[in-house]
């Protein structure tokens, strides 16, 4: 899908992202397919890059704060 067509559906993309901010790009792609928007993971990545938004998921647990071992 061309970026123009993705940009036309920006509200749909951002609405799903707002509902589930921890969603992966693949999960977002699948959710968009359910509402009739076919887009690739790479296309979604470019969509968020154009907006200066990162989609990196955070680790489920924080790293240990213990002293270094070496």
C-alpha distance (Angstrom), angle and dihedral (degrees) to the residues before:
residue distance angle dihedral
X1 . . .
X2 3.79 . .
X3 3.79 118.7 .
X4 3.82 91.3 -113.5
X5 3.80 90.4 61.8
X6 3.81 91.3 45.6
X7 3.80 90.4 49.3
X8 3.81 90.1 52.1
X9 3.81 88.1 59.8
X10 3.83 94.9 42.7
X11 3.81 91.4 119.5
X12 3.83 91.0 56.9
X13 3.80 92.5 47.6
X14 3.79 94.0 47.6
X15 3.82 92.8 44.7
X16 3.81 91.9 56.9
X17 3.81 90.4 43.9
X18 3.83 90.8 51.6
X19 3.82 91.0 51.5
X20 3.82 92.5 52.9
X21 3.78 112.8 18.4
X22 3.81 91.5 175.0
X23 3.82 91.4 59.7
X24 3.80 117.0 126.1
X25 3.78 120.9 -128.4
X26 3.81 90.2 -109.4
X27 3.81 91.4 51.5
X28 3.81 89.6 47.4
X29 3.81 90.4 49.8
X30 3.81 89.9 52.9
X31 3.81 92.8 47.4
X32 3.80 90.1 50.8
X33 3.80 90.9 49.7
X34 3.82 87.9 57.4
X35 3.83 89.5 59.0
X36 3.80 93.1 45.9
X37 3.82 102.3 -95.0
X38 3.79 114.5 125.1
X39 3.79 111.3 -163.0
X40 3.80 135.5 149.0
X41 3.79 125.7 -118.1
X42 3.82 87.8 -115.2
X43 3.81 89.8 52.8
X44 3.80 90.6 52.4
X45 3.79 90.1 47.8
X46 3.81 90.7 54.0
X47 3.83 90.2 46.2
X48 3.81 91.1 57.9
X49 3.82 93.7 41.0
X50 3.81 89.7 55.8
X51 3.80 87.6 57.0
X52 3.80 95.0 44.5
X53 3.80 90.3 -116.3
X54 3.79 121.9 141.0
X55 3.78 121.7 -145.4
X56 3.80 98.7 -165.8
X57 3.78 110.5 139.4
X58 3.78 117.9 -131.3
X59 3.78 123.2 -123.8
X60 3.78 114.6 -94.6
X61 3.81 91.8 -127.5
X62 3.76 131.3 34.3
X63 3.77 116.8 -114.3
X64 3.77 118.4 -100.9
X65 3.81 116.9 -88.7
X66 3.81 94.3 -149.7
X67 3.78 122.4 130.0
X68 3.82 119.2 -84.3
X69 3.81 114.8 -89.0
X70 3.78 98.3 -141.1
